[in-house]
Amino acid sequence: MKKMLAMFLALMTVLCFGTAGLAEEPIKLGSLVGITAPDPSIALAMDRGFQLAVEEVNAAGGIAGRQLEYISYDVGAWDTREAINGYTYLADEEGCVAIMGCPVSDIGLALIDYAADYQVPLVGLWINVACTHDENDVPYPYMYLAQPTNNDMAEIVAAYMLANGRDKVAILYNQQQSYHTSQVSSFSAYFTAHGGEIVTEQTFTSDTMDFSTILTMIKETGVNSLYYPMDSTTGVNVLSTLDGLGMMTGDFAVFGDVNYSAPFTDMLPNKDVANRIFFPLNVDSSDDKLIGLATDYLSKYGRRRLSAARDIYRGRAGRREDSERGRRCRQNRRVIQKQAHGRRPPALLLQPFRWGKRMRTRPYGRQCPGPVRPVRVQSLLHCAGRHSAVYGQRMHHGGHRRFV
């Protein structure tokens, strides 16, 4: 979160000093958000987080004497074509100096060439490293990332599983989405290179509705660990099917990505299932800045927020007023008014980075070995059943259990 705000402040400061004659005009920041998506929770958390950050900066005097103006563009159900339209509109017609969003790797891949052409920095939440680096690992000049890459996230999970004796795993993923395939590729490479065995690997498509056959095949292998990088469109179906097949018992556990963070678990028919889901979350709930941010969010919007407003991910459909606001999103071009909170800017709703330090996974205070090589992001591994929407605050409806 600090990383993303600092990144934008640096970008905007550099850009603004070259336009001193326009000091009276606001600095425009754009964002691409799926407010009218079937599940707008991620988009709403992002949009509101951006607004809070802009309000804080403006309350502190803005940048180089200029206020910030936040302009959001609704990309519908995270549609790639709409995202391209939105980026070109914000960069060309609105004159935004930087654009934020989205949490969809396919959109990031589609915008690489546009960002190079328009030379307007794009800071996104896509985890596919291909969105920010070419095949030779050379970074694209206008593509920025505000969360761990697919490699980081997958290796965090693989290292944790191996450290806790889970060296046999079944894998389930959507073969049509780069978000899934990129994580599975990195997970498999790390897991097998460090002594793990992939017992079975099952795939599905975006059109798959019945998972009983696939999951029955996994059940028959007898493995007690499933690696399943999830999205909210399939997650409830898959986990409910696992529960219906009697698999969510004993020492069986599901391991995945930040999509499992609250409020996704609120959508599960059987809430106890959440106690068998483990995922990495790159925030520290004891951080004063994040505690303050959660307080501000709850007091202003009256709703639980997502744990990664990139971080940001998942949840239930928004209220009627949220949908109505989404329909007006493209016309929402206003200067955010000053609003002092008596505190340092809480940054955007994104994870803090610990660059250059070795990652260590910690299941609620118990130190576990990290990967054998340094990783750029310090991360915590959480159990979904004990993680609420307010930055790491634990929900104790399942008891503390360690799967070994």
C-alpha positions as CSV (number, residue, x, y, z in Angstrom):
1,M,0.0,0.0,0.0
2,K,2.8,2.4,0.9
3,K,4.6,1.2,-2.2
4,M,1.8,2.1,-4.5
5,L,1.1,5.5,-3.1
6,A,4.9,6.3,-3.0
7,M,5.1,5.2,-6.6
8,F,2.4,7.5,-7.7
9,L,3.6,10.4,-5.7
10,A,7.0,10.1,-7.3
11,L,5.6,9.8,-10.8
12,M,3.3,12.7,-10.4
13,T,5.9,14.9,-8.8
14,V,8.3,14.4,-11.7
15,L,5.5,15.0,-14.2
16,C,4.2,18.1,-12.4
17,F,7.4,20.0,-12.1
18,G,7.5,20.3,-15.8
19,T,4.2,22.1,-15.9
20,A,4.6,24.8,-13.4
21,G,2.6,27.2,-15.5
22,L,-0.5,25.0,-15.0
23,A,-0.3,25.2,-11.2
24,E,-4.0,26.2,-10.9
25,E,-5.2,23.1,-12.8
26,P,-5.7,19.8,-11.0
27,I,-3.5,16.8,-11.6
28,K,-5.7,14.1,-13.1
29,L,-5.4,10.4,-12.0
30,G,-7.4,7.7,-13.7
31,S,-8.4,4.2,-12.8
32,L,-9.9,1.2,-14.6
33,V,-12.5,-0.5,-12.3
34,G,-15.3,-3.0,-13.0
35,I,-18.0,-1.3,-11.0
36,T,-20.8,-2.9,-13.0
37,A,-19.3,-6.4,-13.0
38,P,-21.5,-9.2,-11.6
39,D,-19.3,-9.2,-8.6
40,P,-18.2,-5.5,-8.0
41,S,-16.6,-6.0,-4.6
42,I,-13.0,-5.8,-5.9
43,A,-13.8,-2.8,-8.0
44,L,-15.6,-1.0,-5.2
45,A,-12.7,-1.6,-2.8
46,M,-10.2,-0.3,-5.4
47,D,-12.3,2.7,-6.3
48,R,-12.9,3.7,-2.6
49,G,-9.2,3.1,-1.7
50,F,-8.1,5.4,-4.5
51,Q,-10.6,8.1,-3.3
52,L,-9.3,7.9,0.2
53,A,-5.7,8.3,-0.9
54,V,-6.5,11.2,-3.2
55,E,-8.5,12.9,-0.3
56,E,-5.5,12.5,2.0
57,V,-3.0,14.0,-0.5
58,N,-5.3,16.9,-1.3
59,A,-5.9,17.6,2.4
60,A,-2.1,17.8,2.9
61,G,-1.8,20.4,0.1
62,G,-1.7,18.3,-3.0
63,I,1.5,17.9,-5.1
64,A,3.6,20.9,-6.1
65,G,0.7,23.2,-5.1
66,R,-1.8,21.4,-7.2
67,Q,-4.8,19.3,-6.1
68,L,-5.5,15.8,-7.5
69,E,-8.6,15.0,-9.5
70,Y,-9.7,11.3,-9.6
71,I,-11.4,10.0,-12.7
72,S,-12.8,6.4,-12.7
73,Y,-13.7,4.5,-15.9
74,D,-16.0,1.5,-15.6
75,V,-14.7,-1.5,-17.6
76,G,-17.8,-3.6,-16.9
77,A,-17.1,-7.2,-16.1
78,W,-13.4,-6.6,-16.4
79,D,-13.7,-6.6,-20.2
80,T,-10.4,-6.3,-22.0
81,R,-11.8,-4.2,-24.9
82,E,-13.4,-1.8,-22.4
83,A,-10.2,-1.6,-20.5
84,I,-8.4,-0.6,-23.7
85,N,-11.1,2.0,-24.4
86,G,-10.8,3.2,-20.9
87,Y,-7.0,3.6,-20.9
88,T,-7.0,5.5,-24.2
89,Y,-9.9,7.7,-23.1
90,L,-8.2,8.6,-19.8
91,A,-4.8,9.1,-21.3
92,D,-5.8,10.9,-24.5
93,E,-9.1,12.8,-23.8
94,E,-8.8,13.4,-20.0
95,G,-5.1,13.9,-19.9
96,C,-4.4,11.7,-16.9
97,V,-0.7,11.6,-15.8
98,A,-1.1,8.1,-14.5
99,I,-3.7,5.3,-14.5
100,M,-4.4,2.7,-11.9
101,G,-5.9,-0.8,-12.1
102,C,-6.9,-3.7,-12.8
103,P,-6.6,-7.0,-11.0
104,V,-6.8,-9.0,-14.3
105,S,-3.6,-10.2,-16.0
106,D,-5.2,-10.6,-19.4
107,I,-6.0,-6.9,-19.3
108,G,-2.5,-6.0,-18.3
109,L,-1.1,-8.0,-21.2
110,A,-3.4,-6.2,-23.6
111,L,-2.3,-2.8,-22.4
112,I,1.4,-3.2,-22.7
113,D,1.7,-1.7,-26.2
114,Y,-0.9,1.0,-25.5
115,A,1.1,2.2,-22.4
116,A,4.3,2.3,-24.5
117,D,2.5,4.3,-27.2
118,Y,0.8,6.8,-24.9
119,Q,3.7,6.9,-22.4
120,V,1.2,7.2,-19.5
121,P,2.3,5.0,-16.5
122,L,-0.1,2.2,-15.7
123,V,0.0,0.7,-12.2
124,G,-1.9,-2.5,-12.0
125,L,-2.6,-5.5,-9.8
126,W,-2.0,-8.2,-12.4
127,I,0.3,-10.9,-11.0
128,N,1.5,-12.3,-14.3
129,V,5.1,-11.3,-14.6
130,A,4.6,-11.1,-18.4
131,C,2.6,-7.9,-17.8
132,T,5.7,-6.0,-16.5
133,H,8.7,-7.9,-18.1
134,D,9.4,-9.3,-21.5
135,E,10.7,-12.8,-22.2
136,N,14.2,-11.6,-21.4
137,D,13.1,-10.3,-18.0
138,V,13.5,-6.7,-19.2
139,P,10.9,-4.4,-17.6
140,Y,8.4,-2.6,-19.7
141,P,9.0,1.2,-19.2
142,Y,5.4,2.2,-18.4
143,M,4.0,-0.9,-16.7
144,Y,4.1,-1.0,-12.9
145,L,3.0,-3.7,-10.4
146,A,1.6,-3.1,-6.9
147,Q,1.5,-6.6,-5.6
148,P,3.5,-9.9,-5.7
149,T,4.0,-11.6,-9.1
150,N,2.7,-15.0,-9.9
151,N,6.2,-16.4,-9.2
152,D,6.3,-14.9,-5.7
153,M,2.8,-15.9,-4.7
154,A,3.1,-19.5,-6.0
155,E,6.5,-20.0,-4.4
156,I,5.3,-18.6,-1.0
157,V,2.6,-21.3,-1.0
158,A,4.8,-24.1,-2.3
159,A,7.5,-23.3,0.3
160,Y,4.9,-23.3,3.1
161,M,3.4,-26.6,2.1
162,L,6.8,-28.3,1.9
163,A,7.9,-26.9,5.2
164,N,4.8,-28.4,6.8
165,G,5.3,-31.9,5.4
166,R,2.8,-31.6,2.6
167,D,4.9,-33.0,-0.2
168,K,2.1,-34.5,-2.3
169,V,-0.4,-32.3,-3.9
170,A,-3.3,-32.3,-6.5
171,I,-3.6,-29.2,-8.7
172,L,-6.8,-27.7,-10.1
173,Y,-6.9,-24.7,-12.3
174,N,-8.6,-22.9,-15.2
175,Q,-6.6,-23.5,-18.3
176,Q,-8.1,-20.5,-20.1
177,Q,-6.9,-17.8,-17.7
178,S,-3.3,-16.6,-17.5
179,Y,-4.0,-15.7,-13.9
180,H,-4.3,-19.4,-13.1
181,T,-1.8,-20.9,-15.5
182,S,1.0,-18.5,-14.5
183,Q,0.7,-19.4,-10.9
184,V,0.4,-23.1,-11.5
185,S,3.6,-23.0,-13.7
186,S,5.6,-21.3,-11.0
187,F,4.1,-23.5,-8.2
188,S,4.8,-26.7,-10.0
189,A,8.4,-25.8,-10.9
190,Y,9.3,-24.8,-7.3
191,F,7.3,-27.7,-5.7
192,T,8.9,-30.4,-7.7
193,A,12.4,-28.9,-7.6
194,H,12.3,-29.1,-3.8
195,G,11.2,-32.6,-3.5
196,G,7.4,-32.4,-3.8
197,E,5.2,-34.7,-6.0
198,I,2.3,-33.6,-8.1
199,V,0.0,-36.6,-7.9
200,T,-2.6,-35.3,-10.4
201,E,-3.2,-32.1,-12.3
202,Q,-6.8,-31.4,-13.4
203,T,-8.0,-28.5,-15.5
204,F,-11.3,-26.9,-16.4
205,T,-12.5,-24.0,-18.6
206,S,-14.5,-20.9,-17.9
207,D,-17.6,-22.7,-19.1
208,T,-17.3,-25.5,-16.6
209,M,-20.3,-25.7,-14.2
210,D,-20.1,-29.2,-12.8
211,F,-16.9,-30.0,-10.9
212,S,-18.1,-33.3,-9.4
213,T,-16.3,-35.6,-11.9
214,I,-13.0,-33.7,-11.8
215,L,-13.0,-33.5,-8.0
216,T,-14.0,-37.2,-7.6
217,M,-10.8,-38.0,-9.6
218,I,-8.8,-36.0,-7.2
219,K,-10.5,-37.6,-4.2
220,E,-9.6,-41.1,-5.5
221,T,-5.9,-40.3,-5.4
222,G,-6.0,-40.0,-1.6
223,V,-4.0,-36.7,-1.4
224,N,-4.7,-34.4,1.5
225,S,-3.6,-31.2,-0.2
226,L,-5.2,-29.3,-3.1
227,Y,-3.5,-26.3,-4.8
228,Y,-6.2,-24.3,-6.4
229,P,-5.6,-20.7,-7.5
230,M,-9.2,-19.4,-7.4
231,D,-11.5,-16.7,-8.8
232,S,-14.8,-15.8,-7.3
233,T,-16.8,-17.2,-10.3
234,T,-15.7,-20.8,-9.6
235,G,-14.5,-20.8,-6.0
236,V,-17.8,-21.3,-4.2
237,N,-18.9,-24.0,-6.7
238,V,-15.6,-25.9,-6.3
239,L,-15.4,-25.6,-2.5
240,S,-19.0,-26.6,-2.1
241,T,-18.5,-29.6,-4.3
242,L,-15.4,-30.6,-2.3
243,D,-17.5,-30.3,0.9
244,G,-20.4,-32.3,-0.7
245,L,-18.0,-35.1,-1.6
246,G,-16.9,-35.4,2.0
247,M,-13.3,-34.2,1.2
248,M,-13.2,-31.3,3.6
249,T,-12.5,-33.5,6.6
250,G,-9.5,-35.0,8.4
251,D,-6.3,-33.3,7.4
252,F,-7.4,-32.2,4.0
253,A,-6.6,-28.6,3.1
254,V,-6.8,-26.2,0.1
255,F,-4.0,-23.9,-0.7
256,G,-4.3,-20.9,-3.0
257,D,-3.9,-17.2,-3.6
258,V,-5.2,-13.9,-2.2
259,N,-8.6,-14.5,-3.8
260,Y,-9.5,-16.5,-0.7
261,S,-9.3,-13.5,1.5
262,A,-12.5,-12.1,3.0
263,P,-15.3,-11.5,2.2
264,F,-15.1,-14.5,-0.2
265,T,-15.6,-16.9,2.7
266,D,-18.8,-15.2,3.6
267,M,-20.2,-16.6,0.4
268,L,-19.6,-20.3,1.4
269,P,-22.7,-22.2,2.4
270,N,-20.7,-24.1,5.0
271,K,-18.5,-21.5,6.8
272,D,-16.4,-24.3,8.4
273,V,-14.9,-25.0,5.0
274,A,-12.9,-21.8,5.4
275,N,-10.9,-23.4,8.2
276,R,-9.3,-25.6,5.6
277,I,-8.2,-22.9,3.2
278,F,-4.7,-21.3,3.4
279,F,-3.4,-18.4,1.3
280,P,-0.7,-15.7,1.3
281,L,-1.6,-12.2,2.3
282,N,1.0,-9.4,2.1
283,V,-0.3,-7.2,4.8
284,D,0.4,-7.0,8.5
285,S,-2.8,-6.4,10.5
286,S,-0.8,-4.8,13.3
287,D,0.4,-2.0,11.1
288,D,-1.0,1.3,12.5
289,K,-1.5,2.7,9.0
290,L,-3.6,-0.2,7.9
291,I,-5.6,-0.1,11.1
292,G,-6.3,3.5,10.5
293,L,-7.2,2.9,6.8
294,A,-9.7,0.2,7.8
295,T,-11.2,2.5,10.3
296,D,-11.6,5.3,7.8
297,Y,-13.0,2.9,5.2
298,L,-15.6,1.5,7.6
299,S,-16.6,4.9,8.9
300,K,-17.0,6.4,5.5
301,Y,-18.6,3.6,3.5
302,G,-20.3,1.5,6.3
303,R,-19.2,-1.8,4.7
304,R,-16.5,-4.3,5.3
305,R,-13.6,-3.8,2.9
306,L,-11.5,-6.3,1.1
307,S,-8.1,-7.3,2.4
308,A,-6.3,-6.4,-0.7
309,A,-7.6,-3.6,-2.7
310,R,-5.6,-5.2,-5.2
311,D,-5.6,-5.7,-3.1
312,I,-8.5,-6.2,-3.1
313,Y,-10.2,-9.2,-4.3
314,R,-13.6,-10.9,-4.1
315,G,-16.9,-10.7,-2.4
316,R,-20.6,-10.2,-2.8
317,A,-22.6,-8.1,-5.2
318,G,-22.8,-4.5,-4.3
319,R,-25.9,-2.7,-3.0
320,R,-28.3,-1.0,-5.4
321,E,-26.6,2.4,-4.8
322,D,-23.2,0.9,-5.7
323,S,-24.6,-0.3,-9.0
324,E,-26.2,3.0,-9.7
325,R,-22.9,4.7,-9.0
326,G,-21.2,2.3,-11.3
327,R,-23.5,3.3,-14.2
328,R,-22.4,6.9,-13.6
329,C,-18.8,6.0,-13.2
330,R,-17.6,7.2,-16.6
331,Q,-19.2,10.6,-16.0
332,N,-17.6,10.8,-12.5
333,R,-15.0,13.4,-13.2
334,R,-14.7,15.6,-10.1
335,V,-12.0,17.1,-8.0
336,I,-11.9,15.3,-4.6
337,Q,-12.5,17.9,-1.9
338,K,-10.1,18.3,1.0
339,Q,-10.8,16.1,4.0
340,A,-8.4,16.1,6.8
341,H,-8.1,12.9,8.9
342,G,-5.4,14.1,11.2
343,R,-3.1,11.3,10.1
344,R,-0.5,10.5,7.5
345,P,-2.0,9.4,4.2
346,P,-2.9,5.7,4.6
347,A,-1.9,5.0,1.0
348,L,-4.0,3.0,-1.5
349,L,-5.6,-0.2,-0.5
350,L,-2.6,-2.2,-1.6
351,Q,0.0,-4.5,0.1
352,P,3.2,-3.0,1.5
353,F,6.4,-4.3,0.0
354,R,9.6,-5.3,1.7
355,W,12.0,-5.1,-1.2
356,G,15.3,-7.1,-1.0
357,K,14.4,-9.1,2.1
358,R,13.9,-12.8,2.4
359,M,10.3,-13.8,2.6
360,R,9.2,-15.8,5.6
361,T,5.8,-17.4,6.0
362,R,4.1,-17.3,9.4
363,P,0.9,-19.1,10.3
364,Y,-0.2,-16.9,13.1
365,G,3.1,-16.4,14.9
366,R,4.8,-19.7,14.1
367,Q,7.9,-19.1,12.0
368,C,8.3,-21.4,9.0
369,P,11.2,-21.6,6.6
370,G,10.9,-19.4,3.6
371,P,12.0,-20.3,0.1
372,V,15.7,-21.2,-0.4
373,R,16.3,-18.1,-2.5
374,P,15.5,-14.5,-1.5
375,V,12.1,-13.3,-2.6
376,R,11.1,-9.7,-2.9
377,V,7.9,-9.7,-0.9
378,Q,7.5,-10.4,2.8
379,S,4.2,-12.3,3.2
380,L,2.0,-13.8,5.8
381,L,0.1,-17.1,5.3
382,H,-3.4,-16.9,6.7
383,C,-6.2,-19.4,7.2
384,A,-9.3,-18.1,5.5
385,G,-11.5,-19.2,8.4
386,R,-9.7,-16.9,10.8
387,H,-9.3,-13.9,8.5
388,S,-11.9,-11.1,8.4
389,A,-12.2,-8.4,5.8
390,V,-10.5,-5.8,8.0
391,Y,-6.8,-6.4,7.4
392,G,-5.9,-9.6,9.1
393,Q,-8.3,-9.4,12.1
394,R,-9.0,-13.1,12.8
395,M,-12.3,-14.8,13.0
396,H,-12.3,-17.5,15.6
397,H,-15.1,-19.7,14.5
398,G,-12.9,-22.7,13.7
399,G,-10.2,-22.8,16.4
400,H,-6.5,-22.6,15.7
401,R,-5.4,-25.8,13.9
402,R,-2.2,-26.6,12.2
403,F,-2.2,-29.1,9.4
404,V,1.0,-31.1,9.4
